Amino acid sequence: MGPHGPGAQGAGGVGAGGAGGPRAESRIRALSGEIIGLLTARGDTVAVAESLTGGLLAAALTAVPGASAAFRGGVVAYATDLKATLLGVPSELLDRHGAVHPSVAAAMAEGAYRRMGATVAAATTGVAGPDPADGQPVGTVHIAVSAGGRTTARALALAGDRQQIRAATVEQSLGLLLSVLREDGI
């Protein structure tokens, strides 16, 4: 299943006082709390598949008291081959585009959705730096959410240092996840 919905959204300009700062941390806590609250009230569950965020998305969701009622689990597939092995991302897709591609993010979300038996799943892949990777510049990020047979992917162009890019990715992923939950009434 491929990505649906708007394909590319820029989120540049993340800098001092942005991602990684107190406002971002507060927003991440608020988004996580709202997501876990919605899922718990509905009896639904979430799973995550992460690359560049290295577990930060799972940590944000599980920091919410009572998260165990809604959080199924997560896979940190940092190495490209693990995206195929653990999440079922087609090897041909990885060979053709590398790990930093919107279709890879979509396949990661779909793999987490299927393999972890969650109602909804989110995925992150991209380049946090300090160096470019897979021919992509630092700040190139792809996120996706899969639920109810539909996958929505977003392309982000983030600015900042490694920590800021990873924090902004978590915030954007939570925002997309919440948007899909509200839109689909999952």
N, C-alpha and C positions, 0 to 999 in steps of 0.2 A: 504494500500500500504506500502510495507516495504522499508527499505533503499537500495539504489543502490550505486554503485561506491565503491571506497576504503573504507573499514570499520574503520580502526584505523590508526591514525597518531599521533605520539608523538609530543608534543610541550613543552617538559620539559626545564628546565634551565632558565626559566623566573625569573630574579632576579633584583638586583639593577641596575638601569638605563634601565631596560626592561619595563614591563607593568607598567603603572601608571606614568612613567617618561615622560619628554618632547618629546622624540622621539616617544613613543607610542601614545601620544596625537596627535602629528603631523600626524602620519600615520593614525590614526582613522579619523581625519578630512579629509585627502586626500582621503581615501577609501570612506567615506560617500559622499563627494562631487562628486566623479566619479560615484558612484552608482546612486545618485539622478539625476545627469546629463544624464546618459544613459537612465534611466527610463523616464525622462521627454521628452527627444528627441524622444523616441519611443512611447510615449503616454501610457506607462505602469505604474503599481503601485506595491507597496510593503506593506506588513503587517508583524508584528512580534508577537511572543509568547515567553515570557520570564519567567524564574524562577530565577536561581541564579543571573542573571544580574539585576533583579529588575527594569527594565525600562531604563537601561543604553544604550541598543542597540537602542531603540526608540529615546532616547535623542540625540544620536550621529547622527542619520539620520535626525532628525528634526532640528538640529542645522544648517543645510545647508540652506542658503537663497533660497527660492522658493520650499522648500521641500513639501509644501502643494499640489503641482501639481502631486506628485508621492506617498506620504505617506498616506496610507489608515487608519492605526491605529495599536494599539498594545494591547495585553492582558498580564498583569503580573499575572501569576497563580503561586504564591509562594507556596500555600498550595496544597498538593497532590490532594485532592478532587476537587479543582477548575480546575485542568487539565482535568478531566473528564467532569465536569459540563459546563465549558466555552469553551473548545476546542475539546471536543468529544474524548479524549483519552480513549480507552476502559478500564473500571474498572478492567477487568480480567488481562489486561496487567500490570496495576499499582499494583494489588494485588500480581501478580506472581513475578515481577521484582523490584518493588518500582519505585520511580520517577526518579532515576538516571540510565538511560539505553538508549542505542542508539535507540531502537524501540519507546521509549517514546518521545525522541526528534523528531523523524520522524513523529510520530502521532501529536505532537504539531504543527509542521510546516504545516502538511496537514490540521489540523483543522483551523489554522489561514488563510491559503489559501482559504479554502472553506467558512468559516464563515464571512470573511471580504471581500470576492470578489476581492482579489488582483491577479495580474499577477504572483507574486512570494512572498513567505513568508519564514521567517527564524525563528528558534527556538533555545533556550538555556536551558539546565538543567544540574545540577551538584552540586558539593560540594565545596564551597568557603572557608569553615572553620569558626571558628577555629577547630571544631570537625568533625570527620567522620559522615556520615549520610547514611542511607539505606544500611549499611554494606560496604560503599565505602569510600576509603581514601580521605582526603582533596586533591584537585587538579584534581579529576576525573570529567571530563566535557564531555558532548555530545552536539553537535550542528547539525542542519539539515537545509536544504533549500528545499522547494517544489515549483516546477514550471512545467507547461505543462504536468502534469500527471506523473512526475518523482520526486522522493525524494532522495536526497543525504545526508547521515549522516557521521559525523566524530567523532571519539573518541579522546579526548585530555587528556594528563597527564601533568598538569601544576604545576609549582613550584612557591612559593612566599607566601606572606601574602594574606589576604582576598581581599584587594583592587587590588593587582597585578593580582590575579587569575581572578577577575571579569573584569578588563581592558583587560587582554589577551584574555578572552573569547569573548569580544566585537570585538577586533581586528581580531581574527580568524574567527568569524562569518561574519564580513564584507568581509574578504578575500574570504571565501567560496561563499558568495552571489555574489560577483563580478565575481568570476570564473564561476559560473553557468550562470550568465547573458552573459558573453563573449562566453562561450561554446555553449549555446543554442540559442544565438541571440534573446533572449526573448525581 
